[in-house]
Amino acid sequence: MKPPPFRYVRAGSLEDALSALASEGDEARLLAGGQSLIAMMNLRLVRPSALVDVNGVSELDYIRSDDATLTVGALTRLSAAEASQEIAGACPLMSEAIGHIAHRPIRNRGTVGGNLAHADPSSELPAVALAVDAQMVVQKYGAVRRVAADDFFVGALTTSMAPDEALTAIEVPRAPGGQGWSFMEVSPRKGDYALVGVAVTLSVEDDRCTACRVVYTGNGDRARRIPEAESAVVGEAAGASTFAAAGDAAGRHIEPNSDLHASGQYRRDIAAALTRRAVAQAAARCAQEG
Ligand SMILES: Cc1cc2nc3c(=O)[nH]c(=O)nc-3n(C[C@H](O)[C@H](O)[C@H](O)COP(=O)(O)OP(=O)(O)OC[C@H]3O[C@@H](n4cnc5c(N)ncnc54)[C@H](O)[C@@H]3O)c2cc1C
């Protein structure tokens, strides 16, 4: 299959890319790894008038961290992020989740920014972004703004970015010492998109859970927290009955779709089991880290 015709613009710098987005009009799209965009074009699901290729924009390909923040440039390949010791130290949840994305050849081309901007409801990284309270750095020609992950993902394959804006980086607060984490999912085959996945961050002090985020992928049109699962944990003892209560709350409050891959009820049952196990794993990691 071949894509419909489009104008090709090769950007040599971020400024080039933003200027091209500003001048090419609303139907232009950035081309990053092309792992989702080219398939969608071949299937005629999207028909961009122009592709602005950012693969030569090396200033978007970096991983940096200091005492407070981890910053990952949008053009960082998923496999580079997966192997990064800097990410493993500052945001181990991200490292763990990336290992679940697709297959290695796709991770070798696919980018962190492309994955987040694509905003697939079954994608792992949007759930991570919500779980760690990330900020998305969004730029257009002459302007930059930061958007909380909660406000960035607005629907299936839809973000709050305007057509002339690009995601240039994701900023993640460094995981506090002693914080536990877990990412778990069930997919039909290894490398497939998940039926349901859960990202958990948890803090425990004196055997009591003091903070918790529980975020789901494969639950409706975008990654979502389930506050009822979080409040079943916060303030409670870090033990089996709390983990079970979190799972029960997730099973009651998650609202997944039914489709040809699985029924909504099956996804609810998986969410309950994964939540119980993931909160337990996060608590065990708190004990190791603390
Ligand atoms: C067989 C297969 C299995 C997969 N399984 C999974 C999976 O399990 N989990 C998962 O999360 N993903 C999965 N993917 C998708 C894969 O992770 C892609 O890499 C990712 O979704 C898109 O990244 P990309 O860099 O290739 O972006 P592209 O395909 O180049 O772009 C995707 C979209 O994002 C836009 N875009 C790209 N970069 C930017 C930017 N910096 N700013 C603004 N917009 C931008 C593009 O214009 C386009 O609309 C799978 C893909 C395949 C082919």
The ligand as a MOL file (V3000), in Angstrom:
LIG
                    3D

  0  0  0     0  0            999 V3000
M  V30 BEGIN CTAB
M  V30 COUNTS 53 58 0 0 0
M  V30 BEGIN ATOM
M  V30 1 C 2.8300 -3.5040 15.1990 0
M  V30 2 C 2.8090 -2.2910 16.1100 0
M  V30 3 C 2.5850 -2.4960 17.4570 0
M  V30 4 C 2.5590 -1.3830 18.3050 0
M  V30 5 N 2.3190 -1.6020 19.6320 0
M  V30 6 C 2.3120 -0.5540 20.4710 0
M  V30 7 C 2.0870 -0.7420 21.8660 0
M  V30 8 O 1.9280 -1.8540 22.3790 0
M  V30 9 N 2.0750 0.3690 22.6610 0
M  V30 10 C 2.2720 1.6260 22.1480 0
M  V30 11 O 2.2520 2.6000 22.9090 0
M  V30 12 N 2.5070 1.8300 20.8470 0
M  V30 13 C 2.5290 0.7800 19.9920 0
M  V30 14 N 2.7720 0.9940 18.6660 0
M  V30 15 C 2.9800 2.3710 18.1840 0
M  V30 16 C 4.4640 2.7360 18.2710 0
M  V30 17 O 4.8510 2.7920 19.6300 0
M  V30 18 C 4.7910 4.1180 17.6370 0
M  V30 19 O 6.1310 4.3240 17.7530 0
M  V30 20 C 4.1950 5.3360 18.2450 0
M  V30 21 O 2.8540 5.2070 18.4510 0
M  V30 22 C 4.4110 6.5600 17.3400 0
M  V30 23 O 5.7160 6.9940 17.4330 0
M  V30 24 P 6.4640 7.4990 16.1180 0
M  V30 25 O 7.6890 8.1970 16.5920 0
M  V30 26 O 6.6460 6.3790 15.1900 0
M  V30 27 O 5.4510 8.5970 15.5590 0
M  V30 28 P 4.8520 8.8480 14.0770 0
M  V30 29 O 4.2430 7.5920 13.5640 0
M  V30 30 O 5.9270 9.4870 13.2660 0
M  V30 31 O 3.7710 9.9170 14.4410 0
M  V30 32 C 2.5870 9.5570 15.1410 0
M  V30 33 C 1.7040 10.8160 15.2700 0
M  V30 34 O 2.2970 11.7350 16.1690 0
M  V30 35 C 2.6000 12.9830 15.5180 0
M  V30 36 N 3.8800 13.4140 16.0610 0
M  V30 37 C 5.0430 12.7290 16.0560 0
M  V30 38 N 5.9730 13.3960 16.7440 0
M  V30 39 C 5.3900 14.5370 17.1720 0
M  V30 40 C 5.8410 15.6340 17.9650 0
M  V30 41 N 7.0800 15.6940 18.4550 0
M  V30 42 N 4.9690 16.6400 18.2180 0
M  V30 43 C 3.6990 16.5890 17.7340 0
M  V30 44 N 3.2130 15.5680 16.9970 0
M  V30 45 C 4.0530 14.5550 16.7330 0
M  V30 46 C 2.6170 12.6750 14.0500 0
M  V30 47 O 2.3330 13.8250 13.2710 0
M  V30 48 C 1.5360 11.6090 13.9600 0
M  V30 49 O 0.2610 12.2080 13.9540 0
M  V30 50 C 2.7990 -0.0820 17.7940 0
M  V30 51 C 3.0660 0.1150 16.4310 0
M  V30 52 C 3.0700 -0.9790 15.5910 0
M  V30 53 C 3.3750 -0.7510 14.1430 0
M  V30 END ATOM
M  V30 BEGIN BOND
M  V30 1 1 1 2
M  V30 2 1 2 3
M  V30 3 2 2 52
M  V30 4 2 3 4
M  V30 5 1 4 5
M  V30 6 1 4 50
M  V30 7 2 5 6
M  V30 8 1 6 7
M  V30 9 1 6 13
M  V30 10 2 7 8
M  V30 11 1 7 9
M  V30 12 1 9 10
M  V30 13 2 10 11
M  V30 14 1 10 12
M  V30 15 2 12 13
M  V30 16 1 13 14
M  V30 17 1 14 15
M  V30 18 1 14 50
M  V30 19 1 15 16
M  V30 20 1 16 17
M  V30 21 1 16 18
M  V30 22 1 18 19
M  V30 23 1 18 20
M  V30 24 1 20 21
M  V30 25 1 20 22
M  V30 26 1 22 23
M  V30 27 1 23 24
M  V30 28 2 24 25
M  V30 29 1 24 26
M  V30 30 1 24 27
M  V30 31 1 27 28
M  V30 32 2 28 29
M  V30 33 1 28 30
M  V30 34 1 28 31
M  V30 35 1 31 32
M  V30 36 1 32 33
M  V30 37 1 33 34
M  V30 38 1 33 48
M  V30 39 1 34 35
M  V30 40 1 35 36
M  V30 41 1 35 46
M  V30 42 1 36 37
M  V30 43 1 36 45
M  V30 44 2 37 38
M  V30 45 1 38 39
M  V30 46 1 39 40
M  V30 47 2 39 45
M  V30 48 1 40 41
M  V30 49 2 40 42
M  V30 50 1 42 43
M  V30 51 2 43 44
M  V30 52 1 44 45
M  V30 53 1 46 47
M  V30 54 1 46 48
M  V30 55 1 48 49
M  V30 56 2 50 51
M  V30 57 1 51 52
M  V30 58 1 52 53
M  V30 END BOND
M  V30 END CTAB
M  END
